[in-house]
């Protein structure tokens, strides 16, 4: 039996989805990860002054992104206060 095309028609896609979003070409950001004696270090390959660190490579990348939002063109909205109110009140 042939596979069915299950893609949604354009009219039923969420409003935030657009064809121009898919066609936009972005240059990949290269990150260098180094395992050190007690932690991991992640930095931009093009600029070693932009870095983060953590107990593993995932934490190092997260630290890098969290502390250098402007480099990645993102804005991080913190919900830490909301989470602590839910779990610790």
N, C-alpha and C positions, 0 to 999 in steps of 0.2 A: 504494500500500500504506500503510495507516495506521501511525503510529508506535506502537511497543510501549512499554508502561509498564515501565521498567527500574528503578524505585525498589525498594529492598530492603524486605522486610516488617519490621515493628518488631522481631520476634524475632531477626533476623539483624544488627541494627545494633550497632555497638560499645557497650559498657557505658557509656562516658562520654557517649554521645548520649542526650538525653532531650527529651521534648516540652516540659517546663517551661523548658528552656534556650532554645528557640525563642520562647516566649511572653514571656520576660522583656524588658521594655522598658527600654532604657537611653537616657539623654539623650546625644545626640551631643556630642562635645568638638570645639569649633571651634579650629583652629590657624591663625594668621596667619604667612605666610612672606614675608620681605622679602629681596630681593636687594640686597646692599650692595656696596661697591667691591671687596672682596677675598674675600667669603664670603656665605653665606646665613644668615639668622637666622629661627628658628621659635619662636613663643611662643603661649601660650594666649590666645585673644582676650579671655577674661574676666579674665586675670591676667597682665599683661606681665612680671611678676617671675619667672614660670616659663618659662624659655627654654632653647634649645640652638642650636648653630651648626655649620656644616660647609662643605665645599667646594662642595656642591650642595644642593638642597632635600631630597633623600633623607637625606643625612648629617645635616643640621640637624634633621630630624624624629627620626632615630635617636638623636641626641645628647639631644634633648629627652626622649624616652621613657626612655633609659638612665639619665639623671640625675634623673628625677622619677617613679620607678615608683609611688610612693604615690598620685600624682595620677590615674594611669590604672588603679589597682587591679590591678596585675600584680606578679609577682615574677620576676626574671630570674635563672636559674641559669646561672652562668658555667662554660663548658667550656674556657676559654682554656688552662689548665694541661694538660689532656688533649690538646688539639690540638698544643701546642708539644712535648709528649712524643712524639707520633706522628711529626711532621714534622722535628723537629730533634734527634732522638736517634740 
